[in-house]
Amino acid sequence: MSPVWLHVRGAETTLSLHIQPAARKTEVAGAHGDALKIRLAAPPVDGKANAALIGFVADRLGLEKSAVSLKSGQTSRRKVLAVIGAPADTAQRLLPDA
């Protein structure tokens, strides 16, 4: 069973995320309600946090940045990312390290 923050529809996977910008370091914090909380070291200025988020998620999934896009939440802490070609073990790759 998939976590509530992960939705697979055909070739597209969507991720519901809660973002904490300007954190001490970039990391996955764990579940936050029906979203996955990610802390970003990047500040929420001039799209830097959004770019850092896309790069972080792409890196964790082993994908190119172009495979990850911001679907909603441009200026919000609540964001939805669309991922094309996400691996079958996406949830395990995004969960915080034990």
Phi, psi and omega in degrees: 000135181282149173295158183294340182272358182242124180230125180253124177228096182066233181276351183256134175245133177249143180239124175267121187233150171244122187253137173243098180284166177059035177278171180297318177213162179275123182196163174271128183265336182121192183291144178220087186067235179263021181231166173259126182271130177235129175266133180241134177287337182290144178282155180277057184232133175053035177075008182296320179293320179296317178296319179295321179298311180299316179296319180296312181295316179300317180296315180297327182269354181072034182242165172286152178301329182293344179277350182243130179222154178277115182273322177203158178096032182312316183243016183249159173285334179272118184230153173237124177255143173254132181236125178261129178076031180295141179292158181298332181261035182305314182301315181294323180291331182268340180294151181298149178295140182283000000 
